[in-house]
Amino acid sequence: MLTRALPADERNPYRLTGDIVMLSREEAKKITDRVLSFTSFPDCTVLLVNSETASIRFALNSVTTSGFQVSQAIEIQVTKDNKTGITTLSEFDDKSVREAVRRAEQLSEVAPPNPEFMPGLGPQKYTNFENFVDGTASARNQEMIPGVRTVIEGARLKNFVAAGFFQRDATVSVVTNKGGLFAYDRSTDSRLSATIRTPDGSSSGWASRQSPDIARIDASAVATAATEKCDRWRNPKRLDPGHYTVVLEPTAVSDLLPRINFNARAAEEGRSYLSKKGGGTLLGEKMFPESITLRSDPFDKRTRGSIVADDSGLPAAPITWIEKGVVKNFQYDRYWAMQTGKQPTSRVDQLLLEGGADSLESLIASVDRGLLVTRFFYIRALNPQTLQYTGITRDGLFLIEKGKITSAAGNFRFNESIVHLLQNVVKMGVPERAQGQETDGMIAPALVVKDFSFTSVSDAV
């Protein structure tokens, strides 16, 4: 991928003018049509990505890095006799594109046939949706520095140390092929995250906000939440591992829940938590409490969203995975849908877990004894058939007694199944967008979950 880093000084025309340097629909189609014209292979799919990113990184209460990048890349997939060759390039001139197409064709000649190859889709009808905010796409240092300053000044008032990242990006994605398919999608997103620590590093608090509209990023809320957690987590109390009732903040929920899957093939082949013992699947059965409704909504304006469901150009569509505790749908890729006579479906992303009306404070007040979890870290899969994961708590874990936070708690390692977690939800807060650890995040409420398993003490801060 070609990346151009531009100097953040007054001579930088991009910084001064705020021009949006993105490919239009017409420009993208002209480029991809040219790529398609250079191959005689019967099946050719072209994926184009053009993105622009501006960011500020800060640490030790000072800005450390200011960056601006424009990136572009084309992936070319050519197939003949079910044998596929793939190349990627970042230069869009005719010579570079011809050479890339030729390399892809040469690679296909030595590739083994793919028995599950699916030919390219024909023309598709896409939803008229675009979550592209001009103010986000044109934002530079001038728009981000006030937010960074707010976080740093909030930390300094407490004699704390702030570190974090403020980034916004604009992206154009294109999928096209020889069968007449053409999908042009553009979007924006922005996120501010901050870690606040005491000077000796013994206490830590974290908070984040995300939005396609950078004007909606509340830096003051980020600063307040992270600073208060750092202040309250001093001298954590060492507790014994065990099963606890937990209040999971939306970030902690989004750390885990996007790792869930509804893969039809795995379920039908007996390799999934959705497989029934002795054969069959749990589709249509009630596995979770009535309060659990989980769906994918690629057109929710709170998230980046997309009009395509996958790299084949399949149109995205909202889909409900769990409705009032009942497993309603499986995710079918195009090959498995053809094999089973079903319709292909969107991937399990852009998740939204419906919630209730309770505030975080009222959820805490409902717990006689338990733990408030800010977020999880170092999350790793243990058992894909049970969706069991392990990881540690981080940046704010607190003991709840008789409905009130009474002290900071030392961090734990957890060992828990996402299925078990959802089955043990007893109360839900108001859904909000949250950024997960190593996931794209989701729209998630805070949850009260009983019987959450903490297996050992973690000395990490």
N, C-alpha and C positions, 0 to 999 in steps of 0.2 A: 504494500500500500504506500502510495506517495503521501508524504506529510511535509507541509511547508510551515515552519515555525517563523513567525513574524516578530520583529523587535517591538517591544512595548514602549515606544518613545513617541515624541510629538511628530516625528517625521513619518510615522506609519499611517498611510492614508486610510487603512481599514479602521484603525482606532479612532481617527478623527471624524470620519464621515459616518461610521456605523453601517456601511453598505452591506447588503446581504449577498454573499458570493455563493449562490446555489444554482444548480442546473434547473432550468424550467422544464415543463413537460415536453415542449417542442425540442429543446436542446437534447434532452435525454433520449427521446425517441430517434432523433437523427443519429446519435452516436450508436445506439443499440441496433438500429436497422443496418448500419454499416457493418457492424460485427457479424450479423446474421448473413449478410450478403457474401461474406468471404469464405463460407463453407458450403460444400455440396452434400454434406451428410444430411440424411433425412430428418434427424432430430437434433436440434440445437437450442439450448436454453441459456440465456444471458442474465446474470444478476449484476446490477450496477448499484453502488453505494457512493454517495457524495455527502460528506459531512463537514461541519464547521463547528469548532469548539473554542470557547474562551473560558479561562479559569484563573483563579487566584488560590494559591496554597499559603497557609500561614502556620507559624509555630513559634513558641517562646514569645508570644504576644507581639509578633512582627510578621509582616508579609515576607515570605521567602521566595516565592516564584509567581510570575505572572506569565501566562501563556496564551497564544492564539494559534490555532492550527486549521488548515483546510486540507482535507483528505479525500482521495478518490480511488476507487478500485472497481475493476470488472472481473467477474468470474465467468468463464466460458465452459460450458458442458456440451460436448458433442458425442452422439451415440450412433453406432452402426452395428447391426446384428447383435443388439443387446450388450455391446461392449462400449464403455464410456471412458472418455479422456477428459480431464479437467485441467485448466490453467487459469492463473490469476495474473493480472497486470495492472499497473497504475498509470501508464502512459496511453493516451487515447489517440495518438496519431496513426495514420493508415499503416505505416511500416510496422509499428509495434503490435497493432491489432492483428495484422496478417500473420506475423510470426507466432503470436500467441495461439491463433486458430490452428496453424499448422502443427504446433507442438501438441495441442489437444488431440488432433487427429492422429498423430503418431503414437501418442500414449494409448489411445483407444485400440490401436492395432495389437498391442501387447497385453492389454487388459483381459482378464477372464470374463466370459459372459456373465451378466447379472440375471439370475433367474427371476428376480423380483422387480426388474426394471419396468417402470411405467412410462409410456410415451407422454410427450408434452400435452398439456391441456389446450383446447381450442379457446376462442374468445370467451371471456367471462364478463358477467355483470357485477360491478362492484358498488357497494354502498357509497353514497355521496357523503363521505366523512373525511375531515382533515383537521387535525389538532395542531395547527401551526399558528403560533402567536408571533407577529412581527416584532413586538417589543422584546421578546426573548431572543429571537434570531439576530437582532441588531445590537443586543446588549454587549457592552465592553466593560473595561475597568470602572468607568464612571458610574455605571449602574450597580456594580458589585462591591466596590470599596465601602460604601456606607454600611452595608450589611456586615462586612468583615470588621469594620471599626466598632460596630455595636457589640459584637461578640467579644472582641479584645478588651474594650472598655468595661464590659460587664465583669470580665475575669479580673481585671486590674483593681476594680473597686473592692474585691474580696482578697486581694493579694494572691490571686490564683494565676495559673499559666494556661493560656488557650492555644489550641492547635486545631486545624480543620481545613476544609476544602469547600470552595464555592465554584460551581461549574454550571455553565449553560451550553446547550448544543442544539444545532439544527441539522436535520438529516433528510436526505432524499434517497428513497429506495425504489428500485425498478426491477420488475421481473417481466421478461418477454421471451418469446420463442418463435420457431418457424411455423407453428400452427396458428398464428394470428393473435396469441395472447399478448396483452400489454397492460401492466399494472404500474401506475405511478403513485407513490405514496410519500408525503412529506410531513414532518412532525418536529416539534420542539420539546425540550424538557430542561429543567433546572433543578439544582439541589444544593443545599447548604447543610453541612454537618460540622459539628464542633465537639471536641473532647476538652474538658476543663479539668485540670489537675492541681493539687497543692504543690508548692515549690519542691517539696521532698518526694513527690510522686507516690505518696502513701494513700491518696484518695483520688477518685476519678468519677466524673459525670459526663454523660454523652446525650446529645439530642440532634435531631435532623428535621428538615422540612423539604418537601419536593413539590414541584408543580410545573406543568407545561407553560404556565404564565409566570415569568420571573417576578412580576409585580406582586404576586401573591405569596412570595417567600417572606415569612415573618421572622426577621433576624432577631428581634427582641425576644420572641417566644423561644427561639433556639438558645439564646444566651441565658435567659432566665431558667429554663429547664435544666440545662447542663450544669450551670453554676449551683443551683439549689441541690442537685443530686451530689455534686462534689462536696458541698458543705455538709450534707447530712450523712455522707458515707464515712466520716472520720471514725477511727477506732471501731471497726466492725466486730461484732460479737461472733465468736466461733460456735457454730451449731453442729449437731450431729447429722450425718447423712440420713436419709430416710424418705418416706413418702409424705409430701406436704400438699396442702391446698395452696395454689398459687394464683396470684393476679398477674396475668401476662399483659404488659403494655402492648399496643398495636405493633410496635417494632419487633418485640419478641415473637408475636404471632406470625409476622411476615418473615421472620428468620426461618421458620419451620414449615408453615403450611404450603408455600409454593413448591415444596418438594414432593407433594402428593401427586399421584398419577392415576389416570383412569384408562390405562392402555388396554384396549380390547383384546389384542392378541395375547398379551401376557395372562390376562384373566381367563381367556378361553383355552389356553394351553396349560393351565394349572400352575402358573408361575407367579401369582399375584395374591395380595390380600383380598382381592375381589373374586378369587377362585373359590368354588364351593368344594368342600371335602367330598370325595367320591365322584366328582365330575360336575360340570356346569359352573355357573357363575352366580354372583349375588346381585346381578342387575334386577332392579325392581323390588329389592328387599330393604327393609328398614334396618339400617346398621347404626344409626346415630339418633340423638335426641330430636324431638320435634322442632327445637329451636335452630337446628343446623340446616341452612340453605347456602350452598356454595355454587357460584356460577362464574363463567368467564364473560366479560363484557368488553370487547375491543373498542367500543365506541363511548366508553365512559370518559367524559371530558376532564376528569381529575388525573387521568393517566395519559401517557404518550399515545396509546392506541395504534391501530393499524387496519388497513382494509384487506390485507392478505393474511391467510392463516399459516402459510408455510412457504418454502422456497420454490414450490411448483407453481405458485400463483393462485392457489385455491382461495376463493373469497372467504374472508373472515365473517363470522356471524356469532351473535350471543348464544350461549348454550348453558343450560343448568346441569350441573354434575350431581349435586345432592339437593333434593327438595324436601323440606320438613323431615329430614332424617333418612329419606329413601334415596337409594342410588338410582338416578334417573337415566344417565347416559354414559356411554363409553367413548373413548377417543379412538377413531378409526383412521389410520393413514390410508392413502389411496390404494395401496396394494392389498392390505388386509380387508378393506371395504369391498374390493372387487372379488376377493376370494370368498367372502361370506355373504355377498349380496346386500350389503349395507351402503349407506351414503358416507363418504369421507367427512370428517369433522375437523374443527379447529383444534389447535394444540391447547394443552392445559396451561394457559397463561392469562394475563390481564385478569387475575382472580379477584373476586369480590365475595367476602363472607358477610352475609347479612347479620345485623346485630340488633341491639335493643336501644333503649333511651337513657340508660344509666350513665352517669359520669364516672370517671375513674375514681373519684373520691367516694361515691356511693358504693362502688364495687368493693373498695377497700373496707368500707364500713360494714359490709355484709359478711366479712370473714372473721371468725372468732380467733383463729390462729393460723398463720400461713406466711407466705413470702410474696413480696412485690418484686417482679423481675423486669428490669429495664430492657435487656436484650441478651442474646446468646452469641457465642463466638467459637471459632474452630470447630464447626459442625461437620461431622463425618457420618456416612451411612454405615450401619451395622448389618441390617438384614432387609433386603429389598422386598421379601415376601411379607414382612410385617410392618414395613415402613418404620423401622426402628433406627434412631439416630442418637449420636452422642455429641457432647460439646460442653462448654462451660458458660456460666453466667459472667457478666462483665458490666462495668461502668454503672453500678447502682443496683444492689440487692438489699432489700429491707425486710425486717421482721415485723409482721402484723400481729397484734394482740388485742383482742376484744374490739376489733374494728378500727384500730389506730396503729400508725407506724410508731413503734417504740424504740427501735434501734437499727443501726446498720448491721448487716449480716455478712459473714465471710463467704466468699464465692464457693460454688459447688460445681462438680461435674454432674451432668445429667445423663440418663440413659432411658429414652422414652420413645414410644411409638406414636406417630402422628394419628393413627387410627384410634389408639387408646386415648390420646389427648382429646380428640373431638367427641369421643363417647363419654368423656367425663366433664364436659362443659356444663356448668350449673347456672352461669349468669353471663350476660354480654353487655358491652357498652356500645357507644355510638361509633359506627365505622368511619375510618379516616385513612388517607393514603399513608403508607409507611414503607420505608426502604429496608429490605431484608439484608442480612449478612450473606453475601455470595449469591443472592437472588435478585430478580428485578423488582421484588416487593409486590404489594397488592393493596387493595382497600380492605382494611381489617379493623374490627373492634377490639378493645381490650376484653379479655376473657377471665372469668373465674373458673379454674379447673381443679377438680379434686384429685388426690392420689397421684400427684406428679412425682416421678422417681429421681431423686438425687442420690448418686451412688458413692461419691467420695468428696472430700474437701479439696478445693483448689486454692493454692496460695497466690494466684495471679491477682493483680489489681485491675 
